[in-house]
C-alpha cells in the first residue's frame, strides 16, 4: 500500500507544472519574463508595440544570448538608433564581434517573442 501511495504522489508531483511567472506562447516554448537593462530600455522607448510581456521576453532572450556589458550596450540602441547604425557600420573587430552577437540575439528575440 505504501508503494502505491508513494507512486501516486510522485506521479502527481511530476505532473504539476510550476507557475513562477511562466507563460507558454503559441510555440509551446516556456518563457520567463525578466527585468534588466534591455527590458527597462524597451519599456521606456516610444515604440507603440512595447508592453511588459514583450519587453520581459526580449530581456529573457538577452539573458541567454548577451553578456551584461553587451546588454547595456544594446539597451542604448532603444534611445539612440544612430548608435546602432554606427556600430553596424564600424570596421573594428570588437564592434564586428558585438554586432554578430547582437544580430543573433535579435533573431532569437523575434522568433521567441512573437505574439507579445
N, C-alpha and C positions, 0 to 999 in steps of 0.2 A: 504494500500500500504506500509506504514512504517513497519507494522508487517512482510510482506513477504520479504521486503528488509533486515530487521534485521535477519530473519530466514535464508535467503540465505547467508548472510555474516557470521553468526555463523556457518553454515554448512561448508562453505569454509575454515574458520579458523580452525575448528576442524579437517578437513581433511588434513591440511598441517602438514607435519612432520618436525621436526627440523633437522638441518644438522650440528650440532655443534660437528664435529669430531666423528660422529657415523658411525658404519658400521654394516651391517646385514650379518652374516655368513650364511652358509648353514642351520644352525639350526633355523634360524629366531630370534635368540637372539640378542638383541641390545647391542653392546659393545662400551664403551667409552675408547679410548686409553689414558692411563695415564702415567705420569712420576713419578719416585720415586726411592728409593734405589734398589728395585728388577729390575726395568727397566734398570737403569744405569748398574747394575752388569751384567745383561743379555746381553746388548749391548757391553760391554767391554770383554765378555767371548770369548773363542776361538772356540765356537761351530759353526759349519757350518750353521745350520738352523736358526741362530739368524737374526732378522730383526726388524725394528722399530715397525711394526704392531704386531708381535708375542710378543716382549718384553713389549709393551704397554698393550697388552691384559693380559699378565701374571700379570703386575702391577695392572691392574684394579681388577682382582680376589684377589690379595693380599690386596688391599684396603678394599675389602669386607670381607676378611677372617682373616687377621692378624693385630695385633696392630703395631704401629710404631716400637717398640723395637723388636717385632718378625720379622718384615720385614727387619730391619737392620741385625739381626742375620742370617736370611735365605739368605740374599744377600751375605754374606761371603762364603756361600757354593759354589757359582759360581767360585770363585777363589781358594778355598781350599776345595775340595771334602772330604779330610780326616776329616775336622771339622764336616761335615755331618755324616760321619761314626761314629766318636767319640760320637756325640750327640745321635745317634741311639743306640749305644751300652751302653751308660751310664745308670746307675741304679738309678739316683737321681729322686725324684718325679717331680722336676721342669723341668728337661730335658725330662722326660716321657710325661709330660703335653704339653710341647712345641712340641715334636715330633708328638703327636696326632693332634695338630692344623696344623702342617706343612704337615702331610700326607693328611689331609682333603683339605688344600689349593692346594696341588699338584694334587690331583684327580680332583678338580674343574677346575684347570687351564688346565689340559689335556683335559677335556671334552669341556670347553668353548672356548679354543684357537686352537682347531684342525683346520687345514686348513690355518693357517697363516704361 
